[in-house]
Amino acid sequence: MAYFDQMGCKKRKRGERVFKFKTFGEQGHPVEFKGSFRQNVKSLLAFGNLENSLCGGLASWSFQLEVHRNPPDHILLFVVEEPIEVSLNRHCKHCLHVGWGNHLICNKKYHFLVSSKETVATCFGYYEGNSNESYSGTGKFNLVEFQGHVMHGVFHSNGFGHLLCINGVEMGSDLAGYQIMEFWDRLCTGLQARKVSLTDNSHKRSMDLRLLYGVAYSEPWFGRWGYKFGRGSFGVTQQMYRKAIQAIQNIPLCLLAQQFGNSSHDITSMFSRYQTLSGHFLITLSDLLRFMLELKACVPSEKGSIDTYHSGVLVDTPCRWSPKRVEMATRVIVEALKKAEFRWVSRQEVRDAARAYIGDTGLLDFVLKSLGNHVVGNYLVHRCLNPVTKVLEYCLEDISNGFFPSQEGSVTNDSELRARFKITRAQLLKDMFCLYSHFLKEQKSMMNTGIFATISLASRVILNSKYLIKEYCGKLPSSIQVGVGETSNVYCTIRVSHDGEVYKGRRKVIVPRECFMLRNNTTFNELVLEAEKSFKEIYFGLGNLNVKSIANLNAEGTDLVFKVVKVGGELVFEGSVGENGLSDEDVFEGFRRDSVVDCPCGAKYDDGERMVSCDVCEVWQHTWCVGIPDAAEIPSIYVCGRCETDILEFPSLP
């Protein structure tokens, strides 16, 4: 992954700074993040290497990041500034799909890209051969438009952003997915981003991780970094999402084993295998999936394995008792468990029964502590923590006729027993895929009735909940210092009167608050000019903004701001864009003239799924909801069900 010395592409400048990948974006690495989002971006770009001939003439910067020192391993982070004037589409479809369609269009976007080495080589190779090409507004080469980046995130100049893609090891990157996410999370936190969305299309060996992790942990894989349900497709709400997860999580394994007991020996064997490996009861489907994912994290590599087999008590462990006494106590405990007729009994119950033969309670405590997934004679000693009573319980399993009850032949060889207790990463992933394909993935044949119909419906709801959002900064960003030295911070927002068309029934729009760092002797007249200038720079539709008054405060223009307002306080301005302002279509991200969504699934907005428009009423509906298969082309002429019914009810012509 050493992009610079081994690729033969454009050489980096001598003396260019190299930053640590693992700390980039933290406070002081490379900049002290203590302002608003726009200020933090400007401060960060001051440390970047300006790229004059990159991205079709768009202003861009690069940062060289060191992943490892020995051996040398570096990556390039590109930051591309995209003005609204050169954008092919002013509207952001990602804002529309995630529910931010009422946001004002911003003047700039900032793309943060970590590109693959092939993309970097192509990029610099192109411009080395076309160094004299001038930018015409639509350059032939644009790094932003490339597909397959290791990471691609974009921020609007108001601090709202979208993580468009991450591609980890499975997509050919030398960085794992969690390393990329930690890097992205540091960037968002340091820059003081407001909210960031992403579309969860993460997969692992053909398994949807939002379904796998949702059932196991009640949250998607991205939930480790604080991303939560933002918006669903096909009319899915957050309440539907939570109920769908709970419905699958609470399905008992005994019901699934009963369904597949006669048809699939692999399923029942897998359940028994992981129940044996586990140190606690696996009761529900969620318990099993969570245990398998935690077990996977313990296996270091594809060829790695976990050995949980122990033959007898570990008498080699330093203790004050002789091996003979430990062995005797072990046999007494096993005999006590045999009298329980293979049911689960508490530790105290076993201890009390064994004390009738062995008076040394210290020896009994040592043996009970050491026993767990141990084979003693023809018996396997299970030990689990009861999830209800929170006490240890023990149980015997007779393995004289085979490790699993359904297997034929006896198991007396120690190496054969050890092999049954050994799980490899490959076997673990195979079992996870088996569980996913049998129960979680939609099945056409068996999931039509009973509990499996519930699984099928709930799985589809979870898969249709792919838009996730994380809020990074609330009212007061934690890293912004107020009242330091000769400057202090105040937060300002503006309520804009919109004299054009009414957008969703509103003529006034409140923009997100901005942080202003002011001198302590700043007057309200100066603050008004600064606020007006900043909001014009941020938002495309506020070019004619005129700040008229302060809505939540009575103050003279010559008054000092911090004589009237507390440091870190908030002001609300009243403003207007006038009668000659832009239309709603040019102001709002999600404004779509003559576009109405009314689908049978309940969706009333464009959620990014494939849709078809009725040629009569021009209402948009999901193709899947109206029976058009995903693989089929959209018909050139389409009439929705309601219009078709109305047409059939027309009186016949004479």
Stockholm file with secondary structure:
# STOCKHOLM 1.0

chainA/1-654         MAYFDQMGCKKRKRGERVFKFKTFGEQGHPVEFKGSFRQNVKSLLAFGNLENSLCGGLASWSFQLEVHRNPPDHILLFVVEEPIEVSLNRHCKHCLHVGWGNHLICNKKYHFLVSSKETVATCFGYYEGNSNESYSGTGKFNLVEFQGHVMHGVFHSNGFGHLLCINGVEMGSDLAGYQIMEFWDRLCTGLQARKVSLTDNSHKRSMDLRLLYGVAYSEPWFGRWGYKFGRGSFGVTQQMYRKAIQAIQNIPLCLLAQQFGNSSHDITSMFSRYQTLSGHFLITLSDLLRFMLELKACVPSEKGSIDTYHSGVLVDTPCRWSPKRVEMATRVIVEALKKAEFRWVSRQEVRDAARAYIGDTGLLDFVLKSLGNHVVGNYLVHRCLNPVTKVLEYCLEDISNGFFPSQEGSVTNDSELRARFKITRAQLLKDMFCLYSHFLKEQKSMMNTGIFATISLASRVILNSKYLIKEYCGKLPSSIQVGVGETSNVYCTIRVSHDGEVYKGRRKVIVPRECFMLRNNTTFNELVLEAEKSFKEIYFGLGNLNVKSIANLNAEGTDLVFKVVKVGGELVFEGSVGENGLSDEDVFEGFRRDSVVDCPCGAKYDDGERMVSCDVCEVWQHTWCVGIPDAAEIPSIYVCGRCETDILEFPSLP
#=GR chainA/1-654 SS CCTTTSSCSCCCCTTCCEEETTTTTSTTSSSCCCSCHHHHHHHHHTTSEEETTSGGGCCEEEEEEEEETTTTEEEEEEEEEEEGGGCSCSSCHHHHHHTCTTSBCBSEEEEEEECCHHHHHHHHHHHHHCTTCCCCSSCSCCGGGCSCCSEEEEEETTSCEEEEEECCGGGTCSSCHHHHHHHHHHHHHHHTCSEEEEECCCEETTEEHHHHHHHHHSSCGGGGGTCEEEECSTTCCHHHHHHHHHHHHTCBHHHHHHHHTTTCHHHHHHHHHHHHHCSBCCCBHHHHHHHHHHHHHHCCSTTCEEECCEESCCTTSCCSSCHHHHHHHHHHHHHHHHHTTTCCEEHHHHHHHHTTTCCCHHHHHHHHHHCSSEEETTEEEEEEECTTTCCEEEEEEECTTCSSTTCCSCCCCHHHHHHHTEEEHHHHHHHHHHHIIIIISCCSSSTTSHHHHHHHHHHHHHHTCCEEEEECCCSSCTTCCCSBTTEEEEEEEEEEECCSSCBTTBSEEECCCEEEEEETTCBHHHHHHHHHHHHHHHBGGGTTCEEEEETTCCCCTTSBHHHHSCTTCEEEEEEECCTTSCCHHHHBTTCCTTCEECCTTSCCSCCSSCEEECTTTCEEEETTTTTCCTTSCCCSSCCCHHHHHHHHTSCCCC
#=GC SS_cons         CCTTTSSCSCCCCTTCCEEETTTTTSTTSSSCCCSCHHHHHHHHHTTSEEETTSGGGCCEEEEEEEEETTTTEEEEEEEEEEEGGGCSCSSCHHHHHHTCTTSBCBSEEEEEEECCHHHHHHHHHHHHHCTTCCCCSSCSCCGGGCSCCSEEEEEETTSCEEEEEECCGGGTCSSCHHHHHHHHHHHHHHHTCSEEEEECCCEETTEEHHHHHHHHHSSCGGGGGTCEEEECSTTCCHHHHHHHHHHHHTCBHHHHHHHHTTTCHHHHHHHHHHHHHCSBCCCBHHHHHHHHHHHHHHCCSTTCEEECCEESCCTTSCCSSCHHHHHHHHHHHHHHHHHTTTCCEEHHHHHHHHTTTCCCHHHHHHHHHHCSSEEETTEEEEEEECTTTCCEEEEEEECTTCSSTTCCSCCCCHHHHHHHTEEEHHHHHHHHHHHIIIIISCCSSSTTSHHHHHHHHHHHHHHTCCEEEEECCCSSCTTCCCSBTTEEEEEEEEEEECCSSCBTTBSEEECCCEEEEEETTCBHHHHHHHHHHHHHHHBGGGTTCEEEEETTCCCCTTSBHHHHSCTTCEEEEEEECCTTSCCHHHHBTTCCTTCEECCTTSCCSCCSSCEEECTTTCEEEETTTTTCCTTSCCCSSCCCHHHHHHHHTSCCCC
//
